[in-house]
Amino acid sequence: MNLKIIFRVLGLLLVVEGLFMLVSMGVALYFGDGDAPAFLYSALICILPGVLISSLTGSNSRIITKREGFMIVTLVWLVFSLAGSLPYILSGAIPDYTNAFFETMSGFTTTGSSILENIEEMPHGILFWRSLTQWLGGMGIIVLTLSVMPIFGIGGMQLFTAEVPGPTPDKISPKIHQTARVLWGLYVAFTTLQFILLWLGGMSWFDSICHSLTTLATGGFSTKQASIAHWDSAYIQYVIIFFMILAGTNFSLTFLVVQGRFSRLYKDEEFRYYILFIVGFTVMIFSGLLITTTLGVEQAFRDSLFQVVSIISTTGFATVDYLTWSPVLIMLIFALFFFGGSAGSTGGGIKIMRIVVLLKNSYYELRRIIHPNAVIPVRFNNHSVDSKIVTNVLAFFMFYMLVFFVSTIIFTLFEPDISTAMGAVATSLGNIGPGLGSVGPAESFLHIHPVGKWFLAFLMLLGRLELFTVLVIFSPSFWKQ
């Protein structure tokens, strides 16, 4: 394993993180809340060692192997979260390091679970940094680097494959850094568009920026303790619904639509199922709310649609506390914890493509039992799915559920309430944000035992990098020549 390349990339990315801390320092200086020095010191702590490490590890090697790619991507999220905690610590906003690390890992992995119970009292610079961590983590720190730093001479497909969520990362351009630039261009454009629409809807420019950053990242951090429920505005909620759906859609597909190839949208099977799941769960929950509550038709529809889109896209914003709904509706919400957005989106979770392949393979298996001599391949987007991909999807699903069940049992050591344990593990592994029980949408994770917070932070990383990227490092074969 080429350690020089690994440390060089980490050093360069520390510099990138430090530069974004300086952007947050600018916001802090503008509002004058007194947190600007914390960002300056944090930036220097990142930039100076980053420059030193990258300069001392210059390498002529231009190829990153798969093993090095897995190591770099995993270490990047750890190093970014460890260093990204500094502004919270140095400003005094979150003086406890465990809480600061939990908040930072939740940000960079776009989970959105928070320990804060006084969000409105936080300095503006800290709130902006909190949102920025999700925006950077949404499209991926690695993809950011590949899009703006091809001059480093480091091959990038291994990093792209290891980091981009989903079973089939698409290359829009033959050159990986061009693909990354296109994706980031769309990301920035949609973030800007949402900012304008929210600002026109009555949000302050600061709140509009922060919520645009966290929506496109499917992150869910808000500048208000009540999340989106703070704004009793149908316009704002529908705007956020639209961009949450957009963020949960494959960005490669969105790029083709932006180019005018609209037919690709309704021809894409994953997108059709994505919308079908949203409609189906919304109708069920909407019907349940009409039966069990006194809400009006439009309010019930908006509440159900918002929460369904928020959970399935793994954004985690809230307009209501769904734990106050009837048990059957809570069960439907919890089922959505295991869906996730489309492959190639900023969403977490199992992903719609895997869900569809699993459902199709199960159905075709019934047909194979009836017709044992028939060759019935799984088809997706009118193409036969390679058996290796089907096996990979089945393995991923089994690993995902195994990790969920084992982690839930472990977490009951810290939180004996089983609903809280299941909700905390599922929301961390799926990078969603709110959970069940005492970590629901109206609660925080502050009361969780410190060891439990480190455990959940590990699950966030595991979920963000789709299990295999992290788990493969713990396998003995990974370290063999």
GIQUI-V654959 format. One record per residue. RES is the residue in three letters. SS is DSSP state (2 for helix, 1 for strand, 0 for the rest). BURIAL is + if it has 9 or more other C-alpha atoms within 8 Angstrom, else -. D_CENTER is the distance of its C-alpha to the mean C-alpha in Angstrom with 2 decimals. Layout:
res/ss/burial/d_center
RES/SS/BURIAL/D_CENTER
RES/SS/BURIAL/D_CENTER
This chain:
res/ss/burial/d_center
MET/0/-/28.91
ASN/0/-/29.16
LEU/2/-/28.18
LYS/2/+/29.21
ILE/2/+/26.52
ILE/2/+/23.84
PHE/2/+/25.15
ARG/2/+/25.69
VAL/2/+/22.10
LEU/2/+/20.98
GLY/2/+/23.73
LEU/2/+/22.81
LEU/2/+/19.18
LEU/2/+/20.56
VAL/2/+/22.66
VAL/2/+/19.76
GLU/2/+/18.08
GLY/2/+/21.55
LEU/2/+/22.07
PHE/2/-/19.05
MET/2/+/20.50
LEU/2/+/23.69
VAL/2/-/22.12
SER/2/+/21.10
MET/2/+/24.67
GLY/2/+/25.98
VAL/2/+/24.32
ALA/2/+/25.77
LEU/2/+/29.16
TYR/2/-/29.17
PHE/2/-/28.78
GLY/0/-/30.90
ASP/0/+/29.28
GLY/0/-/30.33
ASP/0/+/27.00
ALA/2/+/27.64
PRO/2/+/29.37
ALA/2/+/26.43
PHE/2/+/24.30
LEU/2/+/27.31
TYR/2/-/27.91
SER/2/+/24.28
ALA/2/+/24.26
LEU/2/+/27.55
ILE/2/+/26.44
CYS/2/+/23.67
ILE/2/+/25.66
LEU/2/+/29.00
PRO/2/+/28.01
GLY/2/+/25.60
VAL/2/+/28.54
LEU/2/+/30.87
ILE/2/+/28.79
SER/2/+/28.11
SER/2/-/31.80
LEU/2/-/33.13
THR/0/+/31.13
GLY/0/+/32.04
SER/0/-/32.38
ASN/0/-/34.10
SER/0/-/31.86
ARG/0/-/29.62
ILE/0/-/28.02
ILE/0/+/25.00
THR/0/-/25.36
LYS/2/-/22.76
ARG/2/-/23.30
GLU/2/+/22.89
GLY/2/+/19.67
PHE/2/+/18.15
MET/2/+/19.62
ILE/2/+/18.50
VAL/2/+/14.79
THR/2/+/14.82
LEU/2/+/17.11
VAL/2/+/15.28
TRP/2/+/12.35
LEU/2/+/15.21
VAL/2/+/17.47
PHE/2/+/15.12
SER/2/+/14.32
LEU/2/+/18.04
ALA/2/+/19.23
GLY/2/+/16.75
SER/0/+/18.24
LEU/2/+/21.60
PRO/2/+/21.57
TYR/2/+/21.01
ILE/2/+/23.82
LEU/2/+/26.25
SER/2/+/26.05
GLY/0/-/26.60
ALA/0/+/23.76
ILE/0/+/22.44
PRO/0/+/25.38
ASP/0/-/24.36
TYR/2/+/22.46
THR/2/+/20.75
ASN/2/+/19.36
ALA/2/+/18.48
PHE/2/+/16.66
PHE/2/+/14.74
GLU/2/+/13.76
THR/2/+/12.85
MET/2/+/10.83
SER/2/+/8.94
GLY/2/+/8.58
PHE/2/+/7.88
THR/0/+/5.24
THR/0/+/3.70
THR/0/+/5.58
GLY/0/+/8.41
SER/0/+/11.26
SER/0/+/14.19
ILE/0/+/17.69
LEU/0/-/19.17
GLU/0/-/21.94
ASN/0/-/23.47
ILE/2/+/20.85
GLU/2/-/23.60
GLU/2/-/25.64
MET/0/+/23.20
PRO/0/+/24.37
HIS/2/+/22.94
GLY/2/+/22.05
ILE/2/+/19.96
LEU/2/+/18.15
PHE/2/+/17.57
TRP/2/+/16.37
ARG/2/+/13.95
SER/2/+/12.49
LEU/2/+/12.90
THR/2/+/10.90
GLN/2/+/7.69
TRP/2/+/9.29
LEU/2/+/10.17
GLY/2/+/7.06
GLY/2/+/5.51
MET/2/+/8.54
GLY/0/+/9.24
ILE/2/+/12.07
ILE/2/+/14.13
VAL/2/+/14.09
LEU/2/+/15.13
THR/2/+/17.91
LEU/2/+/19.07
SER/2/+/19.38
VAL/2/-/21.57
MET/0/-/23.23
PRO/2/+/24.92
ILE/2/-/28.09
PHE/2/-/27.06
GLY/0/-/28.35
ILE/0/+/25.65
GLY/0/-/24.80
GLY/0/+/21.19
MET/2/-/20.67
GLN/2/+/20.08
LEU/2/+/17.27
PHE/2/+/15.76
THR/2/-/16.17
ALA/2/+/14.80
GLU/2/+/11.55
VAL/0/+/10.69
PRO/0/+/8.84
GLY/0/+/11.70
PRO/0/-/15.36
THR/0/-/16.89
PRO/0/+/15.54
ASP/0/-/18.04
LYS/0/+/20.16
ILE/0/-/21.32
SER/0/-/23.91
PRO/0/-/25.98
LYS/0/-/25.00
ILE/2/+/21.54
HIS/2/+/21.52
GLN/2/+/22.60
THR/2/+/19.77
ALA/2/+/17.29
ARG/2/+/19.37
VAL/2/+/19.37
LEU/2/+/15.60
TRP/2/+/15.41
GLY/2/-/18.46
LEU/2/+/16.95
TYR/2/+/13.88
VAL/2/-/16.46
ALA/2/-/18.80
PHE/2/+/16.62
THR/2/+/15.49
THR/2/+/19.25
LEU/2/-/20.30
GLN/2/+/18.23
PHE/2/+/19.59
ILE/2/+/23.07
LEU/2/+/22.82
LEU/2/+/21.60
TRP/2/+/24.27
LEU/2/-/26.86
GLY/0/-/25.95
GLY/0/-/27.02
MET/0/+/24.09
SER/0/-/25.12
TRP/2/-/24.02
PHE/2/-/22.09
ASP/2/+/20.19
SER/2/+/19.64
ILE/2/+/18.15
CYS/2/+/15.80
HIS/2/+/14.57
SER/2/+/14.34
LEU/2/+/12.17
THR/2/+/9.63
THR/2/+/10.14
LEU/2/+/9.66
ALA/0/+/6.31
THR/0/+/5.57
GLY/0/+/5.75
GLY/0/+/9.19
PHE/0/+/11.33
SER/0/+/14.79
THR/0/+/18.09
LYS/0/+/19.91
GLN/0/+/20.27
ALA/0/+/20.65
SER/2/+/17.45
ILE/2/+/18.35
ALA/2/+/21.41
HIS/2/+/22.99
TRP/0/-/23.81
ASP/0/-/26.09
SER/0/-/25.70
ALA/2/-/25.27
TYR/2/-/24.80
ILE/2/+/21.82
GLN/2/+/20.15
TYR/2/+/20.89
VAL/2/+/19.61
ILE/2/+/16.21
ILE/2/+/16.38
PHE/2/-/17.20
PHE/2/+/14.39
MET/2/+/11.76
ILE/2/+/13.60
LEU/2/-/13.69
ALA/2/+/10.00
GLY/0/+/9.72
THR/0/+/12.71
ASN/0/+/13.35
PHE/2/+/13.88
SER/2/+/16.98
LEU/2/+/18.41
THR/2/+/17.85
PHE/2/+/19.68
LEU/2/+/22.55
VAL/2/+/22.85
VAL/2/-/23.05
GLN/0/-/25.80
GLY/0/-/27.66
ARG/0/+/27.16
PHE/0/-/26.47
SER/2/-/27.85
ARG/2/+/24.87
LEU/2/+/22.77
TYR/2/+/24.97
LYS/2/-/25.86
ASP/0/+/22.34
GLU/2/+/22.27
GLU/2/+/18.56
PHE/2/+/18.34
ARG/2/+/21.43
TYR/2/+/20.10
TYR/2/+/16.83
ILE/2/-/19.21
LEU/2/-/21.61
PHE/2/-/19.29
ILE/2/+/18.38
VAL/2/-/22.14
GLY/2/-/23.27
PHE/2/+/21.29
THR/2/+/22.04
VAL/2/-/25.72
MET/2/-/25.94
ILE/2/+/24.42
PHE/2/+/26.37
SER/2/-/29.52
GLY/2/+/28.95
LEU/2/+/28.58
LEU/2/+/31.75
ILE/2/-/33.61
THR/2/-/32.53
THR/0/-/32.20
THR/0/-/34.31
LEU/0/-/31.60
GLY/0/-/32.74
VAL/2/-/31.65
GLU/2/-/29.47
GLN/2/-/27.83
ALA/2/+/27.18
PHE/2/+/25.75
ARG/2/+/23.45
ASP/2/+/22.26
SER/2/+/21.64
LEU/2/+/19.95
PHE/2/+/17.65
GLN/2/+/16.53
VAL/2/+/16.25
VAL/2/+/14.10
SER/2/+/11.93
ILE/2/+/11.46
ILE/2/+/11.50
SER/0/+/8.85
THR/0/+/6.75
THR/0/+/7.37
GLY/0/+/9.91
PHE/0/+/12.67
ALA/0/+/16.13
THR/0/+/19.56
VAL/0/-/21.34
ASP/0/+/21.37
TYR/2/-/21.07
LEU/2/+/22.73
THR/2/-/25.92
TRP/0/+/26.01
SER/0/-/28.17
PRO/2/-/27.16
VAL/2/-/26.81
LEU/2/+/24.28
ILE/2/+/22.24
MET/2/-/22.44
LEU/2/+/21.14
ILE/2/+/18.09
PHE/2/+/17.55
ALA/2/-/18.02
LEU/2/+/15.07
PHE/0/+/12.85
PHE/0/+/13.63
PHE/0/+/12.98
GLY/0/+/9.52
GLY/0/+/9.48
SER/0/+/11.68
ALA/0/+/11.91
GLY/0/+/11.36
SER/0/+/8.86
THR/0/+/5.55
GLY/0/+/4.80
GLY/0/+/4.86
GLY/0/+/8.41
ILE/0/+/11.70
LYS/0/+/11.56
ILE/2/+/14.49
MET/2/+/16.46
ARG/2/+/16.85
ILE/2/+/17.84
VAL/2/+/20.41
VAL/2/+/21.79
LEU/2/+/22.23
LEU/2/-/24.03
LYS/2/+/26.17
ASN/2/+/27.11
SER/2/-/28.17
TYR/2/-/30.25
TYR/2/+/31.82
GLU/2/-/32.67
LEU/2/-/34.83
ARG/2/+/36.55
ARG/2/+/37.14
ILE/2/-/38.86
ILE/2/-/41.16
HIS/0/-/41.74
PRO/0/-/41.56
ASN/0/-/43.00
ALA/0/-/40.69
VAL/0/-/37.98
ILE/0/-/34.98
PRO/0/-/31.90
VAL/0/+/28.43
ARG/1/-/27.93
PHE/1/+/24.82
ASN/0/-/25.34
ASN/0/-/29.05
HIS/1/-/28.65
SER/1/-/29.31
VAL/0/+/26.38
ASP/0/-/27.45
SER/2/-/28.19
LYS/2/-/26.22
ILE/2/-/22.99
VAL/2/+/23.99
THR/2/-/24.70
ASN/2/-/21.37
VAL/2/+/19.60
LEU/2/+/22.00
ALA/2/-/21.50
PHE/2/+/17.71
PHE/2/+/18.18
MET/2/-/20.93
PHE/2/+/19.08
TYR/2/+/16.08
MET/2/-/18.68
LEU/2/-/20.81
VAL/2/-/18.20
PHE/2/+/17.47
PHE/2/-/21.23
VAL/2/-/22.24
SER/2/+/19.59
THR/2/+/20.70
ILE/2/+/24.26
ILE/2/-/23.60
PHE/2/+/21.80
THR/0/+/24.86
LEU/0/-/26.70
PHE/0/+/24.88
GLU/0/+/24.51
PRO/0/+/27.36
ASP/0/-/26.24
ILE/2/+/24.84
SER/2/-/22.83
THR/2/+/21.11
ALA/2/+/20.54
MET/2/+/19.16
GLY/2/+/16.87
ALA/2/+/15.59
VAL/2/+/15.05
ALA/2/+/13.50
THR/2/+/10.98
SER/2/+/10.11
LEU/2/+/10.18
GLY/0/+/8.12
ASN/0/+/5.40
ILE/0/+/7.35
GLY/0/+/9.58
PRO/0/+/13.18
GLY/0/+/15.18
LEU/0/+/18.88
GLY/2/+/22.10
SER/2/-/22.13
VAL/2/+/18.34
GLY/0/+/18.27
PRO/0/+/17.17
ALA/0/-/20.42
GLU/0/-/20.15
SER/0/+/18.46
PHE/0/+/17.93
LEU/0/+/20.80
HIS/0/-/23.32
ILE/0/+/21.61
HIS/0/-/23.76
PRO/2/-/22.80
VAL/2/-/22.70
GLY/2/+/20.45
LYS/2/+/17.92
TRP/2/+/18.04
PHE/2/-/17.68
LEU/2/+/14.56
ALA/2/+/13.09
PHE/2/-/14.09
LEU/2/+/12.44
MET/2/+/9.00
LEU/2/+/9.86
LEU/2/+/11.38
GLY/2/+/8.62
ARG/2/+/6.16
LEU/0/+/9.47
GLU/0/+/10.68
LEU/0/+/13.58
PHE/2/-/16.27
THR/2/+/15.29
VAL/2/+/15.77
LEU/2/+/18.38
VAL/2/-/20.55
ILE/2/+/21.29
PHE/2/-/22.94
SER/0/-/25.18
PRO/2/-/28.74
SER/2/-/28.96
PHE/2/+/26.26
TRP/2/-/28.69
LYS/0/-/31.76
GLN/0/-/33.33
